Amino acid sequence: MKILYLYAEIMGYTMATIKALVERGAEVHVVHWDHKKLTPYHAPECQNVHLHKRSAMSVKAIQRLAMEFDPAITVVSGWQDRGYMTVARQLRTQGHIVVTTLDGQWHGSLRQQVATVMGAVGYFSRYYSHAWVSGVYQYEYARRLGFDKKRIVYDLYSADLSLFQKAYQTSHEKKRNCYPHRFLFVGRFELIKGLDTLLEAWRIIGDSRSDWELVLIGNGSLKRTLLGTQGGIAKDFMQPEELIDEVANAGCFVLPSRGEPWGVVLHEFAAAGLPLIVSDVVGSASTFLIPGLNGYSFTAQNANELAGRMLRIIDSADQELLAMGSASYQLSHRISPQSSAANLLSIVV
């Protein structure tokens, strides 16, 4: 099976699914953006996976690659790349299967409403035969864009469970003896991630923090501001393998985003067996959070509500937090790199 990825920024979770495709006998070529990246993630070398930097590939070069490789499936992420769209259009004209990735949620904005009109007249079918969506919210969006339900497949994104579930397995026993009182945030240090809400909630909690700490890991424009967080620690972006060491010292994962179409990071730390506190805009919460079982949800940008959720964690007994973490671990099995790969391959079965 030959698969061509025309991708935006490649991430660790992208590689997890690609490796699962290779395990199922696929050969994969990936053209990916290598400039203006949001994170400094570096993709490792992998047998039967060929990486091509977008900056070194003209549209004609990508077209030649597609013609010579002759993929059974082409996956396109990044509608804003006109070069990718040109190649997708050519492949569809030739009758090839071209799959668009969709992680956005339907909000009913003017732009989205225009897109639904375009979908109704068959505009997107000129470029794509199928849609690969991350969850139920994205399925709704794909349907509005005109994709038939039989041409929509699930599990676009999966955490690298081999890493994060192993972190749970190796740290769980340690936490039985000494549960770490530490809130953890991992992500970009940008306003969209709701860090202002998190810091305000941390301030509101004040003396009620008990012995709990707050650790922030990532990179971005707000880094200097975060360095002065009272009772908090800011650390640089880490590669996935490095993050595993942080799991053993974390007691609860917090994702306070103002906007988060999906949020693979929630899957990662559910797999790592942490209780979760998540804003109500995070798409992946529909799959990996059951409020009251493995964590809590709060209204995005509401610092008082977030503070209340954090206090519920602080006031919980360590055994309760262990049980919540175990529930997160169980829920993380709902999606895997293997189910992600199988969903894509099901298009040609």
C-alpha positions in Angstrom: 0.0 0.0 0.0 1.4 3.4 -1.1 0.4 6.5 0.8 1.3 10.1 0.1 0.9 12.7 2.9 0.8 16.4 1.8 1.0 17.8 5.3 1.3 21.0 7.3 3.4 20.7 10.4 4.3 17.1 11.3 4.1 16.2 14.9 4.9 13.2 17.2 1.3 12.0 17.0 1.3 12.2 13.2 4.4 9.9 13.2 2.7 7.5 15.5 -0.1 6.9 13.0 2.4 6.8 10.1 4.4 4.1 11.9 1.2 2.1 12.4 0.5 2.4 8.7 4.0 1.0 8.0 3.4 -1.9 10.4 0.4 -2.7 8.2 2.6 -2.9 5.2 2.4 0.7 3.9 5.2 2.7 2.2 4.7 6.4 3.0 6.0 9.6 1.5 5.5 12.8 3.5 5.9 16.3 2.2 5.8 18.6 5.3 6.2 22.3 6.2 9.6 23.0 7.7 9.4 26.8 8.0 7.4 28.9 10.5 6.7 25.8 12.6 4.6 26.2 15.8 6.9 23.8 17.7 10.5 22.6 17.3 9.5 18.9 17.1 11.9 16.8 15.0 10.5 13.8 13.2 12.7 10.7 13.7 13.8 8.5 10.8 11.6 5.5 10.2 11.8 2.6 7.8 9.6 2.9 4.7 8.8 6.6 5.6 10.3 9.2 3.3 10.3 12.8 4.5 10.4 15.7 2.1 10.7 19.3 3.2 8.1 21.5 1.7 10.6 24.4 1.2 12.6 22.2 -1.1 9.6 21.0 -3.2 8.0 23.1 -5.9 4.4 22.3 -7.0 5.8 20.6 -10.1 8.2 18.5 -7.9 5.3 17.4 -5.8 3.3 16.5 -8.9 6.3 14.4 -10.2 6.5 12.7 -6.8 2.8 11.9 -7.0 3.0 10.6 -10.5 6.1 8.4 -9.9 5.0 7.1 -6.5 1.3 6.5 -7.7 -0.2 6.4 -4.2 -3.4 4.4 -3.4 -4.3 7.2 -0.9 -3.2 10.8 -0.7 -3.8 12.6 2.6 -3.9 16.4 2.4 -3.6 18.6 5.5 -3.4 22.4 5.0 -6.0 23.9 2.7 -4.1 27.1 2.8 -1.2 25.6 0.8 -2.2 26.3 -2.8 0.4 23.9 -4.0 -1.2 21.0 -2.1 -4.6 22.0 -3.5 -3.2 22.0 -7.1 -1.9 18.5 -6.6 -5.1 17.3 -5.0 -7.1 18.7 -7.9 -4.9 16.9 -10.4 -5.1 13.6 -8.6 -8.9 13.8 -8.3 -9.2 14.6 -12.0 -7.3 11.3 -12.6 -9.7 9.4 -10.3 -7.3 9.0 -7.3 -8.5 8.8 -3.7 -7.6 12.1 -2.0 -8.5 12.5 1.7 -8.7 15.8 3.5 -8.0 16.0 7.2 -10.5 17.9 9.4 -10.0 18.8 13.0 -12.1 22.0 13.1 -15.4 22.4 14.9 -18.6 23.9 13.4 -19.2 27.3 14.9 -21.5 28.8 12.3 -19.1 31.6 11.4 -19.6 33.5 8.1 -16.6 31.8 6.6 -18.0 28.4 7.6 -21.4 29.2 6.2 -19.9 30.2 2.9 -18.0 26.9 2.9 -21.2 24.9 3.4 -22.6 26.7 0.3 -19.5 25.7 -1.6 -19.8 22.2 -0.4 -23.4 22.0 -1.5 -22.5 22.7 -5.1 -19.7 20.1 -5.0 -16.7 22.4 -4.7 -14.7 20.3 -2.3 -15.4 17.1 -4.2 -13.2 18.5 -6.9 -10.3 18.2 -4.6 -11.2 15.4 -2.1 -13.0 12.1 -2.2 -13.1 11.5 1.5 -12.7 13.3 4.9 -10.7 12.0 7.8 -12.0 13.5 11.0 -10.8 13.5 14.6 -14.1 13.2 16.4 -17.9 13.8 16.5 -17.7 17.6 16.2 -15.5 17.3 13.1 -17.9 14.7 11.6 -20.7 17.3 11.9 -18.5 19.8 10.1 -17.6 17.4 7.4 -21.3 16.6 6.7 -22.0 20.4 6.4 -19.2 20.6 3.9 -21.0 18.1 1.7 -19.2 14.9 2.5 -21.4 11.8 2.3 -21.4 9.9 5.7 -20.0 6.9 3.9 -17.0 9.0 2.9 -16.0 10.1 6.4 -13.7 8.1 8.6 -12.7 8.7 12.2 -9.6 8.8 14.4 -7.5 11.3 12.5 -5.3 11.9 15.5 -3.9 9.6 18.1 -1.4 10.1 20.9 1.7 7.9 20.7 0.3 5.4 23.2 3.5 3.4 23.3 5.1 6.3 25.1 2.4 7.7 27.3 0.7 4.5 28.4 4.2 3.1 29.3 4.7 6.3 31.5 1.5 5.4 33.4 2.5 1.8 33.9 6.0 2.8 35.2 4.8 5.6 37.5 1.5 4.2 38.9 3.0 2.2 41.7 5.2 5.0 42.7 2.2 7.3 43.0 0.5 4.8 45.3 3.2 5.5 47.9 3.6 9.2 47.3 1.1 11.0 45.1 2.6 14.1 43.5 0.8 17.4 44.2 1.6 19.2 41.0 -0.7 20.6 38.3 0.8 20.4 34.8 0.2 22.3 31.6 1.9 21.3 28.3 1.4 23.4 25.2 2.3 26.6 23.4 2.7 29.6 25.6 0.1 31.7 23.7 -3.1 33.4 24.7 -5.2 30.9 22.7 -4.1 28.3 25.2 -5.9 30.1 28.0 -2.7 30.6 30.1 -4.1 34.0 31.4 -7.1 32.1 32.7 -4.9 29.5 34.4 -2.6 32.1 36.0 -5.6 34.1 37.3 -7.2 30.9 38.7 -3.8 30.1 40.4 -3.8 33.6 41.9 -7.4 33.2 43.1 -6.6 29.9 44.9 -3.8 31.6 46.7 -3.2 30.2 50.2 -5.5 27.3 49.5 -2.9 25.7 47.2 -1.6 23.7 50.2 1.5 21.9 49.0 0.4 21.9 45.3 2.7 23.3 42.6 2.0 24.5 39.0 4.4 23.5 36.2 4.1 24.9 32.6 6.0 23.3 29.7 6.2 24.7 26.2 7.4 27.6 24.1 5.9 30.8 22.8 5.5 34.6 23.1 4.3 34.5 26.7 7.4 32.7 28.1 8.9 35.8 29.8 5.6 36.5 31.5 5.3 33.0 32.8 8.8 32.9 34.2 7.6 35.2 37.0 4.6 33.0 38.1 4.4 32.8 41.8 4.4 29.2 43.0 4.9 28.0 39.5 7.7 26.7 37.3 8.0 27.3 33.5 10.1 24.9 31.4 11.1 24.8 27.8 9.4 22.7 25.1 10.3 19.1 25.3 10.3 16.3 22.8 7.7 13.6 23.5 10.3 11.2 25.0 11.4 13.9 27.5 7.9 14.6 28.6 7.6 11.1 30.0 9.9 12.0 32.8 7.4 14.7 33.9 4.5 12.3 34.2 5.9 10.7 37.4 6.0 14.1 39.0 2.5 15.3 37.9 -0.8 14.9 39.7 -3.3 16.6 37.4 -3.2 17.8 33.8 -4.8 21.2 33.0 -5.8 22.4 29.5 -7.5 25.8 29.8 -7.7 26.7 26.1 -9.7 29.5 24.7 -9.9 27.6 21.5 -8.9 24.0 20.8 -10.5 22.2 17.8 -9.2 18.8 19.1 -6.2 18.7 21.4 -4.1 15.6 21.1 -2.3 16.6 24.3 -5.4 15.7 26.3 -5.2 12.1 24.9 -1.5 12.0 25.7 -2.0 12.8 29.4 -5.1 10.7 29.7 -2.9 7.8 28.5 -0.3 8.8 31.1 -2.9 8.3 33.7 -3.5 11.8 35.0 -6.8 13.4 36.3 -7.8 16.1 33.8 -9.2 19.6 34.0 -10.3 20.9 30.6 -12.1 23.9 29.2 -15.4 23.3 27.5 -14.0 24.2 24.0 -11.5 21.3 23.8 -12.8 18.9 21.1 -11.0 15.8 22.4 -12.8 16.1 25.8 -15.8 14.5 24.2 -13.8 11.3 23.9 -11.3 11.4 26.8 -13.1 13.2 29.6 -16.1 12.0 31.6 -16.7 14.8 34.2 -16.7 13.4 37.7 -15.0 10.2 36.7 -11.5 11.2 35.5 -11.6 15.0 35.9 -13.7 18.1 35.4 -14.7 20.6 32.7 -15.0 24.4 33.1 -16.3 27.3 31.0 -13.4 28.7 28.9 -12.0 32.0 30.1 -13.8 31.6 33.5 -11.0 31.8 36.0 -13.2 31.5 39.1 -14.7 28.3 37.7 -11.3 26.9 36.9 -10.1 27.8 40.4 -13.0 25.9 41.8 -12.1 22.8 39.7 -8.5 23.0 40.8 -9.6 23.2 44.5 -11.7 20.1 44.0 -8.5 18.3 43.0 -6.5 19.8 45.8 -9.1 18.7 48.4 -9.4 15.2 47.0 -7.7 12.3 48.8 -4.7 10.8 47.0 -6.6 7.5 46.5 -9.4 9.4 44.7 -6.8 11.0 42.4 -5.2 7.6 41.7 -8.7 6.3 40.7 -9.3 9.2 38.5 -5.9 8.7 36.8 -6.7 5.0 36.2 -10.0 6.0 34.6 -8.1 8.4 32.3 -5.8 5.6 31.3 -8.8 3.4 30.5 -10.5 6.1 28.4 -7.3 6.7 26.5 -7.8 3.3 24.8 -10.7 4.7 22.8 -8.3 5.8 20.0 -4.9 4.4 19.2 -2.4 4.8 16.3 -3.6 1.4 15.2 -7.2 2.5 15.0 -6.2 5.7 13.3 -4.3 3.8 10.6 -7.0 1.2 10.2 -9.6 3.9 9.7 -7.6 5.4 6.8 -6.9 2.1 5.2 -10.6 1.1 5.5 -11.3 3.5 2.6 -9.7 1.0 0.1 -10.9 -2.2 1.7 
